[in-house]
Amino acid sequence: MAELSHLRVLLIEDDALIVLMLRELLLEIGHEVCATAASEAAAVEAALRDAPDLVIADSRLQSGSGISAVAEIIRRRGHIPHLFLTGDDAEILRQRPAAIVLRKPFRQSALVKAIQSALDAPAGS
């Protein structure tokens, strides 16, 4: 089981209210948001620049896809623990059957569980 202590997290989310809520939840459980990105291109740039320990990505963005952003980050940087946020997990699971998915709305306990699952997931999932 991977360690759940202090993580630097990249949030890929285009809804400012969800970013604020996630930032607060992550701080409460001992993590920091090292960067946020609202588009696919900005997400890849932030991941390369800030070297996060974990990526939390909304599956759908107004400019691109969180799923594609994570794939590009992994292609360019190597494996990084990640999980996806969504209101409908069908599209994510169709593209990435082993993905860690946190359905909106969610509670802090579900976020903690999803983060632990992402940290424990083998590379390539």
MOPEVEN-V636353 format. One record per run of one state. SS is the DSSP state (h for helix, s for strand, l for the rest). FROM is the first residue (numbers start at 0). LEN is the number of residues. If there is no record, write none. Layout:
# MOPEVEN-V636353
ss = [SS & SS]
from = [FROM & FROM]
len = [LEN & LEN]
This chain:
# MOPEVEN-V636353
ss = [l & s & l & h & l & s & l & s & h & l & s & l & s & l & s & l & s & h & l & s & l & h & l & s & l & h & l]
from = [0 & 7 & 12 & 15 & 28 & 31 & 37 & 38 & 39 & 50 & 53 & 58 & 59 & 60 & 62 & 63 & 64 & 65 & 77 & 80 & 86 & 89 & 95 & 100 & 103 & 107 & 120]
len = [7 & 5 & 3 & 13 & 3 & 6 & 1 & 1 & 11 & 3 & 5 & 1 & 1 & 2 & 1 & 1 & 1 & 12 & 3 & 6 & 3 & 6 & 5 & 3 & 4 & 13 & 5]
